Amino acid sequence: QVQLVESGGGLVQAGGSLRLSCAASGRIFSINSMAWYRQAPGKERELVAGISGGGSTNYADSVKGRFTITRTNARDMVYLQMNSLKPEDTAVYYCYANSGYAGKYWGQGTQVTVSS
C-alpha cells in the first residue's frame, strides 16, 4: 500500500503562485510514475502534470509554461509549482501514484482557489 498526503493549497489572487506538496509513504519503492490531477466543480477530473519513473514530464496544454512538476529521487515527495495562476485553475488538486502491479493510489485532495 502507498499513502499520499497533499498540502499547500489555499486562496491566492490571480497572477500569484502556490506550491503543492505530496508526501508518499508505505511501499514507495513500488512507485513508478506520479502525477497531479485536478477536478473543478461540475467537471471531470483531469491530468495536470505527470512525471515518469525516468523523470520525463508532461503537462496539460492549459498549464504549460506556468506549472512545474518535480519529484525527489527517493520518490517520497512530489511537488507542483504553480505560477501565474488564473481563476480557471480553481479546483481540488489530487496527487496520484502508479505502482504498476502493486496498484494505483490517490491522495485526499487539496483545494486551490484563485480569485480574480
Secondary structure, DSSP 8 states (H G I E B T S, - for coil): -EEEEEE--EEEETT--EEEEEEEEESGGG--EEEEEEE-TTS--EEEEEE-TTS-EEE-TTTTTTEEEEE-TTSSEEEEEE-S--GGG-EEEEEEEE-GGG-EEE---EEEEEE-
